[in-house]
Amino acid sequence: MTRLLDLGIDHIRNIIMDMAKLSENSVFTAIESYEKGVDVKTQIFEWSETLRVLQEEVADLAIELIARYQPVAGDLRFIRSCMEIAYGFSRFGRYSYDIVDVLETMGYIFDCNKVAVLEMAKKVREMILLSVAALQSRDKDAASKLYEMDDTVDELYWKYLRKAITPSRNEEVENNLEKTGVMTRRCHASALLILKYLERISDHACYVGDSVNYIVTGVSRARR
């Protein structure tokens, strides 16, 4: 006989997987917007708002299940973790919107060197897919892999930051030319902001992995 608690847990699971897909689309579409210059701000905003509403729905349902059925052990761990995972997916949507907001604010950046951002974006994309796959398969070992990838993301961010604040001779010459100098600063500013948002998405992908580990083992990992 199916427990009412099980029906509620299934409902939460379905919402979480819907959020996973929508958050993937949000991040990947924002990255594509940066790469190709496509205006997707309205769409990303709608997805971000949908993710926020779904996060609240998960939280409300989780609290109701805990209060009504007093779940224990694995059921309680799953419900608690889904609240954290839903928050992470909601942040994916918010950071995606932040990325496209930067693109609108900065204006013309088609001539910028986008290699650094796209390199990090590729790694972050892999992390998102891995975190979602781990959630689907209950892969408790994915968290360790995600943190290894996160180290790479952090290295890419600090590498670009150091480059941006250390002027080369060519950049000093460029800064004497008003138009090119403004362009150089705009490129660095937009890249640094987007890299930071990608770095935060990377962190939340790790937190999803942590939550999966907790669901399976019942042991909380120390977050970095």
N, C-alpha and C positions, 0 to 999 in steps of 0.2 A: 504493500500500500504506500503510495506516494505521500510523503509528509508535506504539509503546507510550507514548512521551512524550506524544503527542497525546491518547491515552486518559486519561492522568493529568491533563493540563491541562483536558480537558473535565469530568472529575470535580470538580476544584477550582472551575471556573466554575459548575457546577450547585449546589455547596454555597454559593458566594458569593451566587448569586441567591436561594436559599432563605433565607439569612440576611438579605438585603435586604428581602424580603417580611415576614419575622418581626420584624425591627427596626422597620419601618414600623408594623406592627400594635401593637407594644409602645408606641411613643411616642404614637401616635394614641389608643390606649385609655387611657393614663395621662392625657392631656389631657382626654379625655372624662370620666374619673373626677373630675378637678378641677372641671370645668364643671357636671356633673350630680350629683355626690355619690354615684356608684356604687362599691361596694366591689369592686375587681378585683385586690387585692394578691396573692392566691394565683395567679391566672392570670399576672400580670406576672412573678412570681417564677419560675414554671415556664418562661416564655418566655426570661427572662434566663439561666437555667441552660442551656437548650437552646442559646442563642446562644454561651454560654461553651464548651460542649462542641464545638460546630461550629467555633469559632475554633481550638481545640486540634487538631481534625481537619485543618483547612486547614494549620496550621503543620507538623504531622507529615507530611502528604502532600507539602507543598512541599519540606521538607528531604529526604525520600526521593527525590523526582524530581531534585533538584539533585545529590544524592550518586550516584544510579544512572546518570543520563543526561547529566550535565554540560551542561545547556542553555546556549545563548548568545543574544545579541542580544534580539530581541523575546520569545522564549519565557522567557528568564531575567527580563526586565523584568516580564512578566506574572505569573510565579510570585512574585517578590519583592513586587510590588505587592499581590497577593492576600492576602499575610500581613498587610499594613498595613490593607487594606480590611476584612478579617475582624475585626481588632482594633477598628476604628471601629464596625462594626455591633454588635459585642459591647458596646461602651460605650453605644450607643443603648439596649440592653436594660438595662444597669446603671443608667443615669440615669433610665430610665422607672420602674424599681423604687424608686429614691431618691425620685422624685416622689410615688408612692403611699404610700411610707413616711412622708413628711412629712404627708400628709393624715391618716394614721392617728394620728400623734403629736400633731398640732395639734388634732384633734377637730373640733368644730363650727365651720365657717367659711362656712356657707351665706349669711350676711348680709354677707360681705365683698364689696367692690367688686373684681370679677375682670377688669375691662376690660384692665388693663396686661398681665396674664399671657396672656389670650386673644389679645391683639394680637400679642405675641411668638410665641405658639404657632402662630398662622396663618402667620407668616413662616418659622418653623422647619419647619413642615410643607411649605411650598413648597420649602425647601432640601433636605429629605430626598428629596422626589420628583424634584427636579432632579438630585441626586447619583446616584440610582439610574438615572434615565434616561440620564445621561452615561455610566455604566458599561455600560449595555446597548448604547448606540450608539457608544461610544468618542469622545465629544464632548470634544476637548481644550480647547475654549474655555469649557466650563462652569465651570472653576475661577475664572476672572475674574468671572463672574456671581455665583458663590457668595460670593466675598469681598466684593462690593458689598452683597449681602444681609446678610452677616455684620456689616458696618459698621452697618447699620440695627438689627440685633439688639443690638449693643453699645450703641448710643445709647439704645435703649429700656431696657436694664438700668440704665445710669448715671442716666438721667432718673428712674427710679423710686427708685433708691437715694438720690439727692439729695432727692427728695420725702419719703422715709420718715424721713430723719434731720433734716429741717428742720420742726419743729413749727409748725403754723398756729395761729391764735387758737382756732379751733374745736376742734382736737385738744387744746390745753391745757385747754380747758373740759371736754372729754370725759374727760381723764385724771383729773379731780377726782371722777369718778363711777366707782367701782370696777368695776362690771360692764362698762360701755362702754369704760373704759380698757383692761381686759384684752382685750376684743374687738379694739380697735384695734391693740394690740401683736401679737396673734395673727394678724391679717390681714396686717400688714406682714411679720412673720417668715416666715409661710408663703409669701407672694408672693415675697419676696426669695430664699428657698431655691429655689423652683421656677424662678424666672427665671434663677438661676445655673445650674441643671441644664440648662435649655433653651439657655442661652448656650454651654454646653460641647457639647451636641448639635450646635449650629450650627457650632462649630469643627471637629468631626469630619466633618461633611458637607463642609466645605471641604477637609479632608484627603483625603476620597474623590475629590474633584475633582482635587486635586494628583496623586493616584496614577494617575488616568485620563490626565492630561496626560503623566505620565512614561511610561506604557505606550505611548502613541502617538508621542511625540517623542523619548524617551530623555533628556530634559533634566529635572532636578529643579528645582522652583520653591522659592524661599525661603519658608518658612512664617512667618506673622505670629503 
